[in-house]
Amino acid sequence: MTITFITGANKGLGRETARRLVEAGHTVLLGARDQEAGTAAAEALGARFVRIDVTDEESVRAAAADVEAHEGALDVLINNAGIHGPFGDPSTLTGAQVLAVLDVNVAGAVRVSTAFLPLLKRSADPVIINVSSAMGDLGATHDPARPESGAITPVYSASKAALTMLTAIYAKALPGIRINAADPGYTATDLNGHSGHQTVTEGTDAVVALATEGPGHRSGRFVARDEEIIW
């Protein structure tokens, strides 16, 4: 049975991904900072809750130790945890605001990947999926036909561009692991005040596809619901 760990999974895209992968037969480890919310979500979905704060090295190491003690290995790691940060006119943006977003969206994925790599290397088909966004894609943000072109999200967009590039470099550096990024698309979640035109189920299509595709597929891709993005 495939063992899958998802960060930021007590609500939104992470929770729906967990629900769908439990339904697909995965053993899902639902990671979240909030003990109460995470436990409730895991119990409702048939997953196992593992507390993790992706900004805290000790918490991340403790989560990896928990998985090692209970499952002993990991097949799929989904770096889903993310925050939006300031949006609109960047004239008053501060370095502290930028660092806070990067700490979750980029450094968080690095911390978790590093901590869980030893467990992934015990899998016959190890997979890392970074939940990125076309908000960090130059083509999408310059295309007036795309919703990304009208959004002013300086830090979030920069963080997702960084996460997608990290994915590409990790894929080259770690050829034994299939490492890809997913673009959920404009999905109705807390991050955008539920203004997205896609349902949360539609928004998890790319992530679920990458988590269930099996061996033999390429690493280093940036995948949306219905296409591979070349950026």
Secondary structure, DSSP 8 states (H G I E B T S, - for coil): --EEEESS-SSHHHHHHHHHHHHTT-EEEEEES-HHHHHHHHHHHT-EEEE--TT-HHHHHHHHHHHHHHTS--SEEEE--------S-GGG--HHHHHHHHHHHTHHHHHHHHHHHHHHTTSSS-EEEEE--GGG-HHHHT-TTSGGGG---HHHHHHHHHHHHHHHHHHHH-TTSEEEEE---SB-SGGGTT--SB-HHHHTHHHHHHHHS-TT--SS-EE-SS-B---
